[in-house]
Amino acid sequence: MQTTLGEQLLLLSLDDKSGVAREPANVAAAIAGAPLVELAIAGRIAVDGDIVSVTDSTPVGLPSLDDALSAIADYKKPGKTADWIEYLKKDAVAAASKGLVDKGLVREETKKVLGLFPVHRYPEADSSVEVAVLERLEAAVLHGEEPQEQTVGLIALLHGAGLAKLAFPAADKPLVEARMAVIAQGQWASPAVRQVIQAAQQALTAIVTTTVITSAIVGN
């Protein structure tokens, strides 16, 4: 079953039983960065000096990716990677949630808080895809196997957004993060794809860091 990187990130973040998302702010940013990575792998976009440009406007055939591609192609002036992540973040989680529900991987449950505000939860309905994703991640990060480009992209997104614990909750954190950094910066992806992956990872790190600082200031 084909799933997008955004859908895989959301799967990793959801508690299997309750359907509650862990680290929602960081996950939303990572999911928003995922289409950029996948469009680069598909040969549709490139990054030059952190400016995202379309190299091929042919649709990929996946709604979330084609919507992102169309937005980038139609925009009046070139935008930076971080700008596109912030823009795509508006609909990223909703699109990934819909994709998982449509594929039968999670089921949607809606409850009302205080009897007024609807809250959506997504308990797991089929674990096969998440198991396969975790196996790929463990093979690359824990066992040193050579990853494919999509796995490199997923690792870079997790690392950039500070989400390593979603995939490796019991592993040695410093060792895991060091290995993820090596993979994200390594030679497993083509130069053009690697540029986009690195730009997305750096943008995510900046966005997540800003969010943490802002939250701390507000909390005080």
NORTAMO-V901696 format. One record per run of one state. SS is the DSSP state (H for helix, E for strand, - for the rest). FROM is the first residue (numbers start at 0). LEN is the number of residues. If there is no record, write none. Layout:
<<SS FROM LEN> <SS FROM LEN>>
This chain:
<<- 0 4> <H 4 9> <E 13 1> <- 14 6> <E 20 1> <- 21 2> <H 23 18> <- 41 3> <E 44 4> <- 48 2> <E 50 4> <- 54 8> <H 62 12> <- 74 4> <E 78 2> <H 80 22> <- 102 3> <E 105 8> <- 113 3> <E 116 8> <- 124 3> <H 127 14> <- 141 7> <H 148 12> <- 160 3> <H 163 4> <- 167 5> <H 172 13> <- 185 5> <H 190 29> <- 219 1>>
